[in-house]
Amino acid sequence: MGCSNTGGVSCGGSGFALLVVLFILLIIVGAAFCY
């Protein structure tokens, strides 16, 4: 990746994409626990 762990802001697009993927996984896990 080539970026420091400062929250993903300095990483640019890759950090933002990682946050989006984690958010989607969180929604999927939440939906799984609902059912």
CHARMM-style PDB file with segment names, atoms N, HN, CA, C and O in Angstrom:
ATOM      1  N   MET     1       0.841  -1.201   0.000  1.00  0.00      PROA
ATOM      2  CA  MET     1       0.000   0.000   0.000  1.00  0.00      PROA
ATOM      3  C   MET     1       0.882   1.259   0.000  1.00  0.00      PROA
ATOM      4  O   MET     1       0.655   2.187  -0.776  1.00  0.00      PROA
ATOM      5  N   GLY     2       1.883   1.273   0.877  1.00  0.00      PROA
ATOM      6  HN  GLY     2       2.068   0.519   1.508  1.00  0.00      PROA
ATOM      7  CA  GLY     2       2.807   2.398   0.919  1.00  0.00      PROA
ATOM      8  C   GLY     2       2.248   3.628   1.594  1.00  0.00      PROA
ATOM      9  O   GLY     2       2.468   4.748   1.133  1.00  0.00      PROA
ATOM     10  N   CYS     3       1.520   3.430   2.692  1.00  0.00      PROA
ATOM     11  HN  CYS     3       1.340   2.520   3.067  1.00  0.00      PROA
ATOM     12  CA  CYS     3       1.003   4.576   3.428  1.00  0.00      PROA
ATOM     13  C   CYS     3       1.014   4.265   4.922  1.00  0.00      PROA
ATOM     14  O   CYS     3       0.964   3.103   5.325  1.00  0.00      PROA
ATOM     15  N   SER     4       1.081   5.315   5.734  1.00  0.00      PROA
ATOM     16  HN  SER     4       1.121   6.259   5.407  1.00  0.00      PROA
ATOM     17  CA  SER     4       1.121   5.113   7.179  1.00  0.00      PROA
ATOM     18  C   SER     4      -0.287   4.953   7.740  1.00  0.00      PROA
ATOM     19  O   SER     4      -1.258   5.358   7.102  1.00  0.00      PROA
ATOM     20  N   ASN     5      -0.403   4.369   8.920  1.00  0.00      PROA
ATOM     21  HN  ASN     5       0.386   4.040   9.438  1.00  0.00      PROA
ATOM     22  CA  ASN     5      -1.711   4.131   9.536  1.00  0.00      PROA
ATOM     23  C   ASN     5      -2.174   5.386  10.290  1.00  0.00      PROA
ATOM     24  O   ASN     5      -2.090   5.456  11.516  1.00  0.00      PROA
ATOM     25  N   THR     6      -2.660   6.364   9.534  1.00  0.00      PROA
ATOM     26  HN  THR     6      -2.728   6.307   8.538  1.00  0.00      PROA
ATOM     27  CA  THR     6      -3.110   7.612  10.141  1.00  0.00      PROA
ATOM     28  C   THR     6      -4.604   7.821   9.930  1.00  0.00      PROA
ATOM     29  O   THR     6      -5.085   8.953   9.968  1.00  0.00      PROA
ATOM     30  N   GLY     7      -5.343   6.730   9.706  1.00  0.00      PROA
ATOM     31  HN  GLY     7      -4.952   5.810   9.675  1.00  0.00      PROA
ATOM     32  CA  GLY     7      -6.781   6.851   9.523  1.00  0.00      PROA
ATOM     33  C   GLY     7      -7.217   6.728   8.078  1.00  0.00      PROA
ATOM     34  O   GLY     7      -8.417   6.733   7.802  1.00  0.00      PROA
ATOM     35  N   GLY     8      -6.272   6.617   7.136  1.00  0.00      PROA
ATOM     36  HN  GLY     8      -5.297   6.612   7.360  1.00  0.00      PROA
ATOM     37  CA  GLY     8      -6.630   6.420   5.741  1.00  0.00      PROA
ATOM     38  C   GLY     8      -6.761   7.698   4.946  1.00  0.00      PROA
ATOM     39  O   GLY     8      -6.968   7.646   3.734  1.00  0.00      PROA
ATOM     40  N   VAL     9      -6.645   8.868   5.606  1.00  0.00      PROA
ATOM     41  HN  VAL     9      -6.476   8.910   6.591  1.00  0.00      PROA
ATOM     42  CA  VAL     9      -6.796  10.128   4.885  1.00  0.00      PROA
ATOM     43  C   VAL     9      -5.589  10.369   3.992  1.00  0.00      PROA
ATOM     44  O   VAL     9      -5.734  10.794   2.846  1.00  0.00      PROA
ATOM     45  N   SER    10      -4.399  10.100   4.516  1.00  0.00      PROA
ATOM     46  HN  SER    10      -4.281   9.755   5.447  1.00  0.00      PROA
ATOM     47  CA  SER    10      -3.178  10.324   3.747  1.00  0.00      PROA
ATOM     48  C   SER    10      -2.970   9.261   2.681  1.00  0.00      PROA
ATOM     49  O   SER    10      -2.134   9.426   1.793  1.00  0.00      PROA
ATOM     50  N   CYS    11      -3.723   8.173   2.763  1.00  0.00      PROA
ATOM     51  HN  CYS    11      -4.402   8.039   3.485  1.00  0.00      PROA
ATOM     52  CA  CYS    11      -3.568   7.085   1.805  1.00  0.00      PROA
ATOM     53  C   CYS    11      -4.224   7.416   0.477  1.00  0.00      PROA
ATOM     54  O   CYS    11      -3.875   6.822  -0.543  1.00  0.00      PROA
ATOM     55  N   GLY    12      -5.167   8.350   0.464  1.00  0.00      PROA
ATOM     56  HN  GLY    12      -5.451   8.833   1.293  1.00  0.00      PROA
ATOM     57  CA  GLY    12      -5.844   8.708  -0.774  1.00  0.00      PROA
ATOM     58  C   GLY    12      -7.026   7.795  -1.040  1.00  0.00      PROA
ATOM     59  O   GLY    12      -7.821   7.516  -0.142  1.00  0.00      PROA
ATOM     60  N   GLY    13      -7.140   7.325  -2.294  1.00  0.00      PROA
ATOM     61  HN  GLY    13      -6.494   7.551  -3.024  1.00  0.00      PROA
ATOM     62  CA  GLY    13      -8.289   6.516  -2.692  1.00  0.00      PROA
ATOM     63  C   GLY    13      -8.299   5.139  -2.061  1.00  0.00      PROA
ATOM     64  O   GLY    13      -9.367   4.613  -1.747  1.00  0.00      PROA
ATOM     65  N   SER    14      -7.124   4.541  -1.867  1.00  0.00      PROA
ATOM     66  HN  SER    14      -6.257   4.968  -2.122  1.00  0.00      PROA
ATOM     67  CA  SER    14      -7.062   3.180  -1.346  1.00  0.00      PROA
ATOM     68  C   SER    14      -7.586   3.126   0.086  1.00  0.00      PROA
ATOM     69  O   SER    14      -8.273   2.175   0.460  1.00  0.00      PROA
ATOM     70  N   GLY    15      -7.268   4.135   0.884  1.00  0.00      PROA
ATOM     71  HN  GLY    15      -6.710   4.907   0.580  1.00  0.00      PROA
ATOM     72  CA  GLY    15      -7.740   4.171   2.268  1.00  0.00      PROA
ATOM     73  C   GLY    15      -9.248   4.321   2.328  1.00  0.00      PROA
ATOM     74  O   GLY    15      -9.910   3.695   3.156  1.00  0.00      PROA
ATOM     75  N   PHE    16      -9.795   5.160   1.438  1.00  0.00      PROA
ATOM     76  HN  PHE    16      -9.257   5.669   0.765  1.00  0.00      PROA
ATOM     77  CA  PHE    16     -11.241   5.372   1.404  1.00  0.00      PROA
ATOM     78  C   PHE    16     -11.965   4.108   0.965  1.00  0.00      PROA
ATOM     79  O   PHE    16     -13.025   3.776   1.494  1.00  0.00      PROA
ATOM     80  N   ALA    17     -11.386   3.402  -0.009  1.00  0.00      PROA
ATOM     81  HN  ALA    17     -10.524   3.671  -0.439  1.00  0.00      PROA
ATOM     82  CA  ALA    17     -11.985   2.158  -0.486  1.00  0.00      PROA
ATOM     83  C   ALA    17     -11.994   1.110   0.620  1.00  0.00      PROA
ATOM     84  O   ALA    17     -12.937   0.327   0.738  1.00  0.00      PROA
ATOM     85  N   LEU    18     -10.928   1.101   1.435  1.00  0.00      PROA
ATOM     86  HN  LEU    18     -10.162   1.736   1.340  1.00  0.00      PROA
ATOM     87  CA  LEU    18     -10.853   0.149   2.546  1.00  0.00      PROA
ATOM     88  C   LEU    18     -11.936   0.445   3.573  1.00  0.00      PROA
ATOM     89  O   LEU    18     -12.532  -0.480   4.125  1.00  0.00      PROA
ATOM     90  N   LEU    19     -12.200   1.727   3.836  1.00  0.00      PROA
ATOM     91  HN  LEU    19     -11.716   2.478   3.387  1.00  0.00      PROA
ATOM     92  CA  LEU    19     -13.253   2.102   4.770  1.00  0.00      PROA
ATOM     93  C   LEU    19     -14.622   1.697   4.237  1.00  0.00      PROA
ATOM     94  O   LEU    19     -15.484   1.260   5.000  1.00  0.00      PROA
ATOM     95  N   VAL    20     -14.824   1.840   2.935  1.00  0.00      PROA
ATOM     96  HN  VAL    20     -14.124   2.195   2.315  1.00  0.00      PROA
ATOM     97  CA  VAL    20     -16.100   1.465   2.320  1.00  0.00      PROA
ATOM     98  C   VAL    20     -16.323  -0.041   2.430  1.00  0.00      PROA
ATOM     99  O   VAL    20     -17.429  -0.491   2.732  1.00  0.00      PROA
ATOM    100  N   VAL    21     -15.265  -0.819   2.184  1.00  0.00      PROA
ATOM    101  HN  VAL    21     -14.367  -0.453   1.939  1.00  0.00      PROA
ATOM    102  CA  VAL    21     -15.374  -2.277   2.279  1.00  0.00      PROA
ATOM    103  C   VAL    21     -15.685  -2.700   3.706  1.00  0.00      PROA
ATOM    104  O   VAL    21     -16.516  -3.582   3.922  1.00  0.00      PROA
ATOM    105  N   LEU    22     -15.026  -2.079   4.686  1.00  0.00      PROA
ATOM    106  HN  LEU    22     -14.350  -1.363   4.510  1.00  0.00      PROA
ATOM    107  CA  LEU    22     -15.284  -2.408   6.091  1.00  0.00      PROA
ATOM    108  C   LEU    22     -16.713  -2.048   6.475  1.00  0.00      PROA
ATOM    109  O   LEU    22     -17.348  -2.767   7.246  1.00  0.00      PROA
ATOM    110  N   PHE    23     -17.225  -0.931   5.939  1.00  0.00      PROA
ATOM    111  HN  PHE    23     -16.709  -0.347   5.313  1.00  0.00      PROA
ATOM    112  CA  PHE    23     -18.589  -0.504   6.236  1.00  0.00      PROA
ATOM    113  C   PHE    23     -19.603  -1.485   5.658  1.00  0.00      PROA
ATOM    114  O   PHE    23     -20.603  -1.804   6.302  1.00  0.00      PROA
ATOM    115  N   ILE    24     -19.342  -1.962   4.440  1.00  0.00      PROA
ATOM    116  HN  ILE    24     -18.530  -1.703   3.917  1.00  0.00      PROA
ATOM    117  CA  ILE    24     -20.240  -2.930   3.802  1.00  0.00      PROA
ATOM    118  C   ILE    24     -20.229  -4.247   4.571  1.00  0.00      PROA
ATOM    119  O   ILE    24     -21.276  -4.867   4.757  1.00  0.00      PROA
ATOM    120  N   LEU    25     -19.049  -4.677   5.020  1.00  0.00      PROA
ATOM    121  HN  LEU    25     -18.198  -4.173   4.870  1.00  0.00      PROA
ATOM    122  CA  LEU    25     -18.956  -5.906   5.807  1.00  0.00      PROA
ATOM    123  C   LEU    25     -19.714  -5.762   7.117  1.00  0.00      PROA
ATOM    124  O   LEU    25     -20.337  -6.714   7.588  1.00  0.00      PROA
ATOM    125  N   LEU    26     -19.662  -4.567   7.709  1.00  0.00      PROA
ATOM    126  HN  LEU    26     -19.157  -3.794   7.327  1.00  0.00      PROA
ATOM    127  CA  LEU    26     -20.375  -4.321   8.955  1.00  0.00      PROA
ATOM    128  C   LEU    26     -21.878  -4.438   8.744  1.00  0.00      PROA
ATOM    129  O   LEU    26     -22.583  -4.983   9.594  1.00  0.00      PROA
ATOM    130  N   ILE    27     -22.376  -3.929   7.612  1.00  0.00      PROA
ATOM    131  HN  ILE    27     -21.804  -3.486   6.922  1.00  0.00      PROA
ATOM    132  CA  ILE    27     -23.802  -4.019   7.290  1.00  0.00      PROA
ATOM    133  C   ILE    27     -24.208  -5.479   7.075  1.00  0.00      PROA
ATOM    134  O   ILE    27     -25.270  -5.908   7.527  1.00  0.00      PROA
ATOM    135  N   ILE    28     -23.351  -6.242   6.377  1.00  0.00      PROA
ATOM    136  HN  ILE    28     -22.488  -5.895   6.010  1.00  0.00      PROA
ATOM    137  CA  ILE    28     -23.662  -7.646   6.107  1.00  0.00      PROA
ATOM    138  C   ILE    28     -23.718  -8.444   7.404  1.00  0.00      PROA
ATOM    139  O   ILE    28     -24.616  -9.264   7.595  1.00  0.00      PROA
ATOM    140  N   VAL    29     -22.762  -8.206   8.293  1.00  0.00      PROA
ATOM    141  HN  VAL    29     -22.032  -7.539   8.138  1.00  0.00      PROA
ATOM    142  CA  VAL    29     -22.740  -8.908   9.584  1.00  0.00      PROA
ATOM    143  C   VAL    29     -23.956  -8.517  10.418  1.00  0.00      PROA
ATOM    144  O   VAL    29     -24.560  -9.368  11.071  1.00  0.00      PROA
ATOM    145  N   GLY    30     -24.315  -7.238  10.399  1.00  0.00      PROA
ATOM    146  HN  GLY    30     -23.824  -6.547   9.868  1.00  0.00      PROA
ATOM    147  CA  GLY    30     -25.483  -6.772  11.144  1.00  0.00      PROA
ATOM    148  C   GLY    30     -26.761  -7.403  10.623  1.00  0.00      PROA
ATOM    149  O   GLY    30     -27.633  -7.791  11.401  1.00  0.00      PROA
ATOM    150  N   ALA    31     -26.873  -7.507   9.292  1.00  0.00      PROA
ATOM    151  HN  ALA    31     -26.165  -7.192   8.660  1.00  0.00      PROA
ATOM    152  CA  ALA    31     -28.057  -8.127   8.703  1.00  0.00      PROA
ATOM    153  C   ALA    31     -28.111  -9.607   9.034  1.00  0.00      PROA
ATOM    154  O   ALA    31     -29.193 -10.157   9.242  1.00  0.00      PROA
ATOM    155  N   ALA    32     -26.948 -10.263   9.085  1.00  0.00      PROA
ATOM    156  HN  ALA    32     -26.069  -9.816   8.917  1.00  0.00      PROA
ATOM    157  CA  ALA    32     -26.901 -11.685   9.402  1.00  0.00      PROA
ATOM    158  C   ALA    32     -27.374 -11.936  10.834  1.00  0.00      PROA
ATOM    159  O   ALA    32     -28.046 -12.930  11.110  1.00  0.00      PROA
ATOM    160  N   PHE    33     -27.013 -11.010  11.755  1.00  0.00      PROA
ATOM    161  HN  PHE    33     -26.468 -10.203  11.531  1.00  0.00      PROA
ATOM    162  CA  PHE    33     -27.439 -11.174  13.139  1.00  0.00      PROA
ATOM    163  C   PHE    33     -28.917 -10.847  13.324  1.00  0.00      PROA
ATOM    164  O   PHE    33     -29.554 -11.329  14.262  1.00  0.00      PROA
ATOM    165  N   CYS    34     -29.462 -10.023  12.422  1.00  0.00      PROA
ATOM    166  HN  CYS    34     -28.945  -9.631  11.660  1.00  0.00      PROA
ATOM    167  CA  CYS    34     -30.890  -9.700  12.503  1.00  0.00      PROA
ATOM    168  C   CYS    34     -31.729 -10.936  12.172  1.00  0.00      PROA
ATOM    169  O   CYS    34     -32.773 -11.167  12.782  1.00  0.00      PROA
ATOM    170  N   TYR    35     -31.266 -11.726  11.204  1.00  0.00      PROA
ATOM    171  HN  TYR    35     -30.418 -11.539  10.709  1.00  0.00      PROA
ATOM    172  CA  TYR    35     -31.979 -12.946  10.838  1.00  0.00      PROA
ATOM    173  C   TYR    35     -31.423 -14.111  11.649  1.00  0.00      PROA
ATOM    174  OT1 TYR    35     -31.882 -15.243  11.498  1.00  0.00      PROA
TER     175      TYR     35
END
